[in-house]
Amino acid sequence: MDKEILRIVIIATGLVVIIGMLLWAFLRNRKTQHDMDFYGGGEAPKGADESLSFEEDYSDDFEIRPINSTKHGTHYAEKSNHYDESDDDYYEPEDDDYVEPPPRFVAPEIIQFSLMAKNEEGFNGVDLVRAFEMVGLEYGSLKIFERLDANRLVDFGVASMVEPGTFPSTDLDTFYCPGIVFFMQPEAVDDAQAVFDDYVQTIQLLAAELNGVIRDHQRQPLTETTTRLIRQSL
């Protein structure tokens, strides 16, 4: 074989190789374009199954919900708008557990205690005046006995249970009454608690001296509890 024929063979072989490479590159580009069109213009994931589509994979498996951000983290809006009663933090007190606090005790505007005679005939006028003088009560212009302070102002008074509530200044030996009434107005005195202490002590002394029974403002036997509640409210 001469040199001219060998040159033609070499050139022809080169053309065949070049054409083959061009053809292979063309086919590869067409396959790549086809894959990109198949996956919506994006790059096909490695090892992707061509029988599935992107929309089918994700539209069926996930549900998009709005979210709200709270101080305890991020929760679905549905949960934030609806309180789950099964939550461990949820507690609704039962009616049996609720105990209503007792009402605050309020002293009456005029504290009125009474001393009732144990004897059927009642208290005699002479005995009353003697006992009143013993505890320092004075007979006043209203014909009742009064407790006066250092300024000669009335702290509390004592009236009779016989109409019109006064004590006679004469003929005391013929006067009888079933009981006597003590009254004080806390707002009218300077130190209500101190006056109340004197008030209660005076009644107790007279009860022992005259043989009587002390009753509170509700006409019930006076107790230490009632005395304490009234004093604390002054």
Secondary structure, 3 states (H helix, E strand, C coil): CCHHHHHHHHHHHHHHHHHHHHHHHHHHHHHHHHHHHHCCCCCCCCCCCCCCCHHHHHHCCCCCCCEEEECCEEEEHHHHHCCCCCCCCCCCCCHHHCCCCCCCCCCCCCEEEEEEECCCCCEEHHHHHHHHHHCCCEECCCCCEEEECCCCCEEEEEEECCCCCCCCCCCHHHCEECEEEEEECHHHCCCHHHHHHHHHHHHHHHHHHHCEEEECCCCCECCHHHHHHHHHHC
